[in-house]
Amino acid sequence: MVCATCAAIQAFLTAGGVPDEQAHQVAYSGPVRRAEEAAKTVVKRKVGRYQKVLGKHLKSAKKAHPRMVRSNLMKLAHKATRKQRKKQGW
């Protein structure tokens, strides 16, 4: 099995003066292959409805109060989001 990461590591090691056999052994070792598999299985999570609405309220609060501290902006946005959730019933 040839993976892009393993091939790149082998090329770097060979260019650095490491013998081909040793470079191949290191590049295709277990930890490198496990890292390659872990990188493939990462799945980006879907943004929830609450977070989307909170982001919109945070953006509008920042525009209305540009110099307000971030924690107070979050409080305003959270209140507005809760109010909207209650009004819409979700």
Steps between C-alpha positions, in 0.01 A plus 500: 500500500652830390378808679591857413635572847726194500636582155569861601680394819710252304593768246603743775709238676669392177574862410647546846757226444329206670550168315201391288429182697504679834290791364241252372491321834442823693253651251277192489515424873189440712476844663515678164230277352278545807540876473399484133188297586408737784530796264259335255231423758459855635146615426397862521199543726184674388439842652185498713206734453567674834861574404395646164245731663745594776758592236255731326406670826866530598580664168217751535596573863861561394381741231277687747763507779844477336705574813307283745689221676460156340338342807230768512440459127451128559248575776301725266509248219401213730203696636386586148536139389303366797230759434478395135488131594217564745309710245535243221447200727811295428 
